[in-house]
Amino acid sequence: MEPDNDTRISKFLLLGFSEDPELQPLIFGLFLSMYLITVFGNLLIILAVSSDSHLHTPMYFFLANLSFADIYICFTSTTVPKMLVNIQTQKKTITYESCITQMYFFILLAGLDNFLLTVMAYDRFVAICHPLHYTVTMNPQLCSLLLLVSWIMSALHSLLQTLMVLRLSFCREMEIPHFFCELRQMIQLACSDTFLNNMVLYFAALLLAGAPLAGILYSYSKIVSSILGISSAQGKYKAFSTCASHLSVVSLFYCTSLGVYLSSAAPQSSHASAVASVMYTVVTPMLNPFIYSLKNADIKGALKGVVRSRGRETN
């Protein structure tokens, strides 16, 4: 039977992780804690970079923007607050407009994270492989241009995917077996033809995820080659330590992304996909500040300065 073209639902149901009432307080407390840790940790990174003049360099400029994306619009703040409200009010509904908006910003900032990690890999490539040209190459104008292009590319991709979903028909009140309006789930729930949506989704994933990943792998292949060419062990350690934090974050980002993709591609995997998405959307942004602060002496020193200055202000 063909769906009525004029049919437009007004809301979706976000099923979340479990319908067991006894588990709801535990899920609420767990995600509230992770959300607060994420916001606090990334705010500290932004404060440290902005307050310490020694960190006013391209690498930390992009790191501060990555933290900003993780806090305000990206994974955490587009998904977790709505889930917490639903648990607290014991309502699982989300309006059609809110669902589309949530999906748009999630795709936008997920793409921005992807591009920023690629730009940061290029920054490390120039710093280690061409140190004498680093200041000239990574000038403020180029850094601003790379950030602007990252925003524009992410916004255009997100707009395209959102417009593709808006053309779909949904025949009734739909249940989304997830804790947020995830693009693949939305496409699967549509009762109209989704062939074009799937083609655009896979092509965009290949182009906008595959190309940045290839750039990162190429940059690190050159970085590793340059490090191996350093004669002294101390020089090798110093060169590697400048990119260890970024490499850890990149590995976490792409490994969790791959986990989400594999779990969602498997049959009968809605619950597994939702659980895997927690690593990608909540845990990764929460761990990023810890990775950069624990593995980076400059960040640790700046954070200590921020804490001391706040302590003097309170006294």
Summary of the structure (lengths in Angstrom):
residues: 315
radius of gyration: 21.4
end to end distance: 71.9
largest distance: 72.3
contacts: 979
relative contact order: 0.14
helix: 79%
strand: 3%
